[in-house]
Amino acid sequence: MPNLTLSQLTKAFGATCALREVSFDVAPGERIAILGHNGAGKSTLMKIVLGLIPHDSGRVEVLGAAPGDRAARRQVAYLPENVAFHPALTGLEQIRTYLRLRGEPVSAAMGLLERVGLADAARRRIGTYSKGMRQRVGLAQALIGKPRLLVLDEPTSGLDPVSRRDFYTTLDGLAADGASILLSSHALTEVEARTDRIVILSKGVMVANASLDELRLQAALPIQMHVQARAGAVEKVAESLGGTRFNGARVNLTCLPDQKLSRLTQVTALGALVEDVDVIPPSLEDLYTHFSKQVQP
């Protein structure tokens, strides 16, 4: 059974339709990224899943319950983009407070802070923390009670590269234990490597819902090839392949997906004239731009 089911989800604010018949499931252990420009409907969707606002029509089921239901709330965690904590409390005191509110043993606080890399700063006041450190306190709070569905809104905002890597490693572990991850992010490079499926919203309409490989097949965007020529052979390589010279040592090619193998055969036929070749598929940014333009009027 999915941990989250959305079926024909629709929500309007006055004359503005924020979501229009959005449907997808999130299975246990699945990591789903929701992408979209500001105003695409991402935040509205998350608020409905959390039970903060009602939907107008369609069906929403969170862990077998209605959104906002007591049974759902106990198994759902939320991390907003900008977290706020009492600056006079230490990280350890803050997490102990949340553990008490959830009816969990306060002895788990240090373990949670260790899990997000804050053990050394646990007894410092949160007012001295950087934005990235406060975000990690928020993640520690979200992990209380072993949630089965995590809803994360721009979760790596303010984190340095190492902390971002550690954050996604934590998410990988949660997913491996069966938790579902639903996150929105503008950091497309991160999402490209660390999620199982991508949902793209544009003006409230779901325009894509597939894995990265499936999106590439659907979009059929051009593929780039960078052919590194042997010293002194770039002219001959460029002439043979009909590509564009770059920096006097490389030839750049563009082809459609169904032409890739024939193009590689041409490159291979040049033998010792070629030192290396890189095949570069469309990036998630390319795909996001492509699908975002496909909105029904």
N, C-alpha and C positions, 0 to 999 in steps of 0.2 A: 504494500500500500504506500502511496506517496505521502511524504510528510507535509506537503503543501499542494493543494489543487485549486487552480483558478479556472473558471469556465464562464466564458462570455461576460467577463467582468466589465461593467460600465459605470462610470461616475462622471457627473457634470456639476459644475459650479455656475449656476445661472445659465447663461447662454453658451458658456464655454465647456466643451466636452473634454475632460481631462483624461479619461480612459474610454476606449470604445471596443467592446467585445474582445477583451484580452483573455487568452486561454493558454495555460501551460501547467505542467506538473513539475514538482521537484522531488526526486526520489531520495531515500536514505543514502547518505554518503555522497550525494551529488553536489558539486560546486557550480552555481549558476551566477553569471554576471549579467546585470541589467545595465545596458548602455542607452544613452540618449542625451540630447542637448537639454539645456535648462528649459523647463516647461514641457518636457516630453511626456511627463506622467510618472516618472520614477518614484518621487517622494510620495505622491498620492497613492500609488500601488503599495508602497511599504506601510504607509499609515493604515490602509485598509487591512493588510495582513496582520498588523499589530493590534487591530481593534480600536484604533484611535478615532477613526471616522467611519461612517457607514458607507456601503456602496449602494448604488441605485438599482442595479439589476445584475443578474448572473449569480454564480455560486462561488463561495470561498470556503474551503475546508482546511483548517490548520490542525494537523495531528489528530484528525478525526473529530474535531470540534469546531464550533463557530469562532471566528476571530474575536479576541477579547474575552472569550469564555475562560473561567477559572482554570479548567484543565489545560487549555492552550497556553495561557500566560505562564504557568509553572514550567513549561517545556520550551519556551521561546525566549531568546535573548536578543537584545537590541543594542547596537553601538552607533550613536550619531556621529556626524562629521566633527562637530565641536562639542566636546564633553566639558562639563563644569563640575568641580568638586569644591568643598570648603577648603580655602587656602591654609587655614590654621591647623587642619588635621594632617597627620602623617599618612603616607600611603597605606601603611599597615592598619592604622586606625580607621581609615575610610573603608577598606575592604572588610574589616571586622564588623563595621556598622551594617554594611550590605548583607553580610552573612547572617547577622542577627535578624534583619528584616525578612530574610528568606527562610528563617528557621533552620539554618545550617550551622554546624559547629564552627566556632570562631578559630579553632585550631587549624583550619584549612587556609587561613589568610596568607601565611608566608609561602605556602606551596603555590598558591595562585600567582603571587608576585614573582616568585622564582620562575614560574612558567613563562611570564612575559618579560623577563630580564630586568626586574626591578628589585631584586633581593638586596643589593647594596644600598639602594636609596629608600628602603622600606620605612626607615625611622626618620626620614627627613620630611619637613612640612611640604605639602603639595604646592604651596605658594612659591617654593623655590624650584619647582619642576619646569622643564621646558615643555613646549606644546606636545612634542613627541612622547615625552614621559607621561604626560596627563592622558594621552591617547592610550598608552599601554595600561594605565590604571583602569581606563574604561574597558579595555579588553579583558583584564582580570575580573572586573565586575561582571562582564557578559558571560564568563565561563562558570560562574557560580551555579551549582545544581546540575551540571552536565546537560546543558540544553540539547534538544534534538533538532532545533531549527534556529540558526543564527541569522539575523537580519542586520546587515552592516552597510552603513551609508558613508561612502568615502572613507573607509576605515584606516587607510595608510596616510591620511592627511597629516603633514607635519613630521612624519617619520623619516629618519635618514636611511640610506640604502641598506645598511646592515640590519637595522630594525625592521625594515620592510621585508627583507628576506626571512628573518626570524618569525615575523608575523605570519607570512604565508606558510612557513613550516608548521606553525601551530595549527593553522587551518587545515593543512594536509592531515595532521594527526587526528583532528576532530572528525574530519570526513571519513578517515579510515575506521573510526569507531562507530560510524553510522549516522553522524550528525549531518543535516543538510545545511548548505551555506547559500544564502541569497545576498549578493552584494552589488552595490552600485559604485562605479568608479569612473573617473576621467583619465586615469593612468592606464591607457590602453596597452602599453608594452607589458605591464605587470599582468593584466588580465589575460593577455594572449597566451602566457606561459603557464598560468596557475588556475585555470578554470576548465570545467568539463563541457559546459554549454554556454552559449551566448544568446541573450534575448535583447533585441534592439527595438526601442520604442521611438516613434516619431509622431509628434502631435497627437499623442494618446493612442496611436495605432501600433500594434505589434507587427513590425515589418520583417523580422527575422527571428528564428528560434532553432538553433542547430549548433553542432560542434564547429570548431574553426575549420576543420577539413571540409565538412559538409557545406559551410558557407562559401568556401572557395570554389567548390564544384558548382554551387548554385549561381554564383556571381559570374563565373567564367571570365574574370578580369585578366588582362595581359600579365605574362610572367617575364621577369627580367633575367638576363644571363650576362654575367661578367666573365669574359674570356681573357685570361692572362697569357699574353704572347711571349714566346722566347725572345731574348734580346735581339733586336734588329729585324724581327719578323712581323712586327705589328702591321705594317703596310700590307703584306701578303695576306695576313689573317683577315684584316678588315675587307680587303678586296674579295676574298673567297666567301666570306660570310655575309657581306653586305651590311656590316654593322657600323657603329660610330666609334671612332678612336677616342680614348680618354687617357690623359696624362702620358701619352706617347708609348704606353706599354700595355694598355688594356683595350679590348673591343667590347662595347656594350650592345646587346641584342634585346629585342622585344618580340615576344611571340604569344599566340593564344595557347591555352592549355592543350588543345588537341594537336598542336604543332611542336610540342616540347620534345618528344622522342625523335622526330625527324631532324630537329635542329641540333640535338645532342649527337645524332649520327654524323651530321655535317662537321661538327666540331671534332669528333673523334677521328674522322677521316684525315684531318690535318696532321695527325701524328705528332712528331717532335716539334712542330711549329708552335704547339700549345703547351704551356706549363701547367695550367690549372683552369678550372671553370667553376663558377659559383652560380647555382640556380636559386633565384630569389622569388618566392611566391608572393602574392599580394599580402600586405600586412593587415592587421586588424583595423588600423586606421583607414586603409583603402576600402576595406569591406564596409566599415561603419559609414563612410561617406557615400558609398554606392547604395546601400540599403536604405539609408535615411532619406534619400530622395524619392523613394518609391512609396509615397503615401497616397491613399485614395482621396479624392477631392471631397 
